[in-house]
Amino acid sequence: MSEIFLVAAEASGDRLGASLMAALKRKDGGVAFRGVGGDAMHKEGMTSLFPMSELSVFGFADVFKSLRRLRARIREIADAIIAKPPAAVVLIDSFGLSLRVAQRVRRARPDIPIIKYVAPQVWVWRSGRAKAMRPYFDHTLALFPFEPEVHRNLGGPPCTYVGHPLLEEVPQMRPGESGRRRREEKPPLLIVMPGSRRSELRSLMDTFRDAIASLSRTHGPFELVLPTLPHIEREVREAAASWPVPPRIVTTEAEKFAAMRSARAAIAASGTATLELALARVPHIGAYRVRWWEAMIGRLLVKVKMALLPNILLNDRVVPELLQEDCTAEKIVAAVQPLLDPGEARSRQLEAFERIDAILATPEPPSDRAAAIVLELLTK
């Protein structure tokens, strides 16, 4: 029996790891798993070394505060791999953590294949990470079609585009006949997605509340749905308790996708949520704010002209980007209101979102392609 050691640090990585585990089991019934993951990976057969939340940090300040704990967990992961070597190691998301685990394992056990699932976004910032990976990773699995060429040009390890995992969810995200009718009915359904990290909630929930209050006065009544995750549900409910339009808070993927099938428009934190909404063909705006000094560092290092994934894929600023000083209730309302009614702003987004399917298309489901590469490396 081949054992694969997987590590995920965030909710998105947990879902990605679970899909990969399911695909590996379909292709090889004799595979087993160890590592670190969340509820989704646990359901696929993993017992986590420790809670995945121990690895989930975001932003420079959070990393500094959690540095001692993170170092201890990195040693714990590497020691577990070295003490009982698996057939392969798959390190998902969190580049800094993944690199440090890979360095420790490679020094002690150079025979173990190490795969990085989710190529670091070297096209955004810190391009030197691609070359830094080469001695420690045997293969990188990319979510976006332009990434293999970027990593090759920067001297990284072999990199293959396997496809974005959201492609497998598209049938659940797009409306049928009843959903299309609901999108046109009154009151319109508006989705608010403030992010999956506590730091994002602290930064965005009050601003989103003020935007909702203003929008309810200027546009009239609407139904509000706020998708979140179980680990931050309490904080979300506490923050939303003062909202003038009480949101219906949902915590499952099925509930979130059901809302997307019926939504007229959305307000979302910059990140994967904006790609979800684009694939679901929900017109939306993206907003984000970090501490002022984190923003200063980011502006010095970040190389891309656009921040939202749909805009990057389309190479066009189709979705409004309200970042830092532009992330205000007034500007959010001004950008969202045209999306709630028929018109040029709404039509432009809907037409652009149709092009994303072709940009991301893959010949087989992403998790199956990723599993095939992992199993191929085992045979080598």
N, C-alpha and C positions, 0 to 999 in steps of 0.2 A: 504493500500500500504506500502510495506517495503522499507525503505530508507537505503542505504548503503553509508558510507562516505569513500572515497578512497583518498590516498595521494601518488603521485609519484614525484620524485625529478629529474629524468634524462630522456633522450629520450628513453632509453631502458625500463625504468619503465612505461613511458607513453604508449608505445606499449603493454606492458604486461597488464597494467590496462585496456586498450581499449578491448583487447581480453577477459579479464575476464568479463567486462561489457556486451559484446555481448553474452557471454555464459550464464550469469545470466539472461539476457532478454529472451533467448531461453528457459530456464528452468522455469522462473517465469515472466510472462508478467506484473505482478504488481509491479516490482521493480523500484525504482528511485535512483538517485545518487546526491551526493554533494561531495565537496572536493577540491583538488588541482591536476591539471594535465595539459597536453599539448594539442596539436592539435588533436592527435588521440583520446584521451579521450573526448575531446570536441565534436568530431563527433559522439560519442556514447551517447551523451546526458548530459554531465557534463558542468556546468558553474563554472569555477575555481575561488576560493576566491581571488587569485592574480596570476600573471604569474609564471609558474613553474620555470622559470629561476632564480627566487629569491632564490631557494633552491639548485641550481646546483653549487656545489663547489667541488674541487678535490685537494688532497695534503695537507700536514700539513700547509704550508704557506697560501694557499687560505682560509683554514678554519679559521685560526687566523685573517686574514684580514676581514673576513665576519662574525665574531662571533656575534657582536651586532645585525646585521640584522637577522641572523639566529635565535637568541633567541627571537626576536620580532615576527618572523613568526611562531615559535613553539608555543608561547603563543596564537597567533591569531588562529591557527588551533585547539588547545585544547579548547580554549574558545568557538569556533563555535560548536564543538562537544558537549560540556557540556551544552551550552545554548539551543540547540535543539537536544536532544539525538537521534541518528539514531538506526536502528535495529542492525547494526554491523559496525565495523571500520576495513578497510583493509589498512595496511601501507606497501607500496611497496618500495623496495631498501633503500638506505641510513640508515644504522643501527642506527647511533647516533641520527639522527633526529627522527626516528621511536620510539626508546626507550624513548626519552624525551617526546614525545607526549603521548605515552602509559602510562607513569608514571603519568602525569598530569590527564589524563582521568580516569585512574583506581582509583586514590585517590578520585576523585569527584563522579564518576559514576561506581562503581564496577560491575554493572549489565550489562554493554555493552560488548558484545563479541569483542575481539580485535585479529585480525589475522595478522601475519607477512608473506607477500608474498615475497619470495626470502630469504631463510635461510641465515643468515650471515655465511661467510666462516670461521667458527671456526677451520676448518682443515688446514687453512693457517696460521692464527695468532689470538691472543687474544681469546684463547679457553674459558676464563671465561665469555665471552658474552653469551654463551648458558645458563649457570645457572642464570645469571643476568636477562634473559628474563622471567624466569618461573613465577614470581609473576605478570607479566604485560601482557602476551600474552596467549591466550587460545589455539592457534594452530599456527604452522609454516608450510608453504608450500615450499617444497624443489624442486630445479631444477635438482639435480643430484642424482642418485640412492643410492650412499653410504652415503648421508647426514643424513637420519633418524637415522641410527645406531650411527653415530658420536654424534649427538645431544642427543640421549638417554643416551649414555655412559657419557656425560658431564653434565647430570642433567638438560637439557633444557625442555621446554614445549613439548607436543605431536607434532610430526613432521611427515609429510607424503610426499613421493615423488609423485609429480603430473606430472612431465615431463618438459623438457625444451621447452619453447614456439617456438623455432626454428624448432622443429619437425613438426609443422603445416605448415611451409613454404618450406619444403624440395621439394615438387613437382615443386615449382616455381624456385628453385635454381639449380636443376640438368638439364643437357642438354638433348634435344631430338636429333633426327638424325642430324638436321642442326647445333645444338650447338656442337655436337661431331665432325662434319666436320670442323667447325670453329676453334676448339681447335688445330687441326693439320695443319691448313693453315698458310701461311706466308703473311704479317708479323704477328708474334704472338701478342695476346692481353695480356697485363700485367695490373693487377689491383694494385693500390696503395691506402691503407686505413690508413691515419695518425691519426685516432682517432676522437672522437666527442667532445672533450673538448679543450678550447683555450690553456690551459697549454700544452696539447699534441702537438698541432700545433706548438707552440713556440719551443718545444723541438725536434720535429722530421722533420718538413718540409724541413729545409735546408739540413739535412743529407740525406733525401730521394731524394732531388734534385741532390745532388752530386752523389749519387748512380746511379740515372737514367742517368746522363751525362756520367758516366764511362761505364755503361752497353750499352748505345747506341753506344759507340765507339768500344767496344769489341765484341758485339753480333750482331750489325747491326740494321736495323730499326725494330720498333715494335709499335703497337698501345697502347696508354696509357689511362686508365679510372681511374678517381679519384672520388669515391663516398663520399659524405659528407651530412650534414644536413642543412636545411635552416637557422638555427640560427647562423651558422658559415660560411655560403657560401661566404660572402664578404671577410672575412679574408683568406679563402682558395684561392679564386681567386687572391687576392693581392699577396699571397706568391707564387703561382704557375705561376705568370706572367713571372718570370725570368727563368723558367725551360727550358732546351734546347730542350726537347720533350714536346710540349704543350699538357697537358692532357685534355681529354673530361671530364668535371666536371658534375656529375649527383647528384640530390638531393632527388630522390624518391626511395622507396623500389623496385618498379617495374624496374626502370632503373638499380639499383644495381644488382638485381637478374638476369636481362638480361645479364649484363656484366659477372657475374659468370658463366652463362651457356656457355659462349664462351671463357673464359679465359684459357690461357696456364699456368699461374702462378701468384703469388701475393706477395706483400710486405705489411705487416699489423702491426699496433700497437698491442701490447699484449692486449687481452681482448676478448669480445664476437666476434669480427670480425674473430678471428682465428677459432672459433668453426663454424661460418657461412661458412668459406672457406672449412673446413674439411667436413662438411655435404654436401657442393656443390661439393666436391671431386676436389678441386683446389689445387695443390701443392703450398706451400707458406713458407715464413719465418716470424717469429714474432720478433719485435724489440721494445725496450722501453728505456726511459731515464728520470730520475727525478733529482732534485737538489741533490748535493753530500750529504748534511746532511740528506735529506729525505731517500736516499739510505742507509746511515749508520744506521738509526733507523730501516728501513725495514729489514736489514740483521740481526739485533739483535732480531727482533720479529717474522719474517716469519719462518714457520716450514717446508714448502714443499721444495722438491728438484728440482721441475720443476715449471715453471711459466705459460706455455701456457695450456689452457683448453684441447685441443686435446691430448697433452702429458700426462696430469694428468689422463684423462679418460682411455687412453691406457696403463698407467703405463710404458711408454717408450718414450724416447726423440726422437720422430720421426721427429718433426718439429724443425728446428734450432731456438734456443733462443739467440738473440743478445741483451743483456741487459747491461745498463750502459756503462762501458768502452769498451764493445764489440759492442756497437751500433755505428758503424762507416760505412762510405760509402764503404770502401774497403772490410770490412767483409760482408756487405750486398750483394755486387756484387759477392763475392766468393761463397756465399751460394745460391743465386738466379740463377746464370748462369747455374748450372747443372740441374735445374728444368725446364729450357726452352727447353731442348733437351731430346730425349729418353735416358734412362740410369738407373743405379741403384738408384740414389737419387730420381728421379721422381717415379720410380716403387715402391719403398719402401713406400713412402707416400701414393700413391694411394691404395696399398694393405691394409695398416693400416687403412685408412679412412673407408673402407668397414666394419670394425669391430665395428665402433661407433654406427651404427644403432641398433645392438643387445644390446649394452651396455645401450643405452638410451630408449629402446622400452617401450611403455606404452599401456595398453589395450584400452584406449580411448584418444581423444585429450587432451593435458594438460589443456587448458582453461576450458574444460567441467569438468574435474576432480576437478580442483580448485573451480569452481562454485558450484559443488555438496557439497564440504566440507563447503564452506561458508554458503550455504542454510541449511545444516544440523546443523550447530552451531546456526542458527537463531531459529530453532525449539526447541533447548535445553534451 
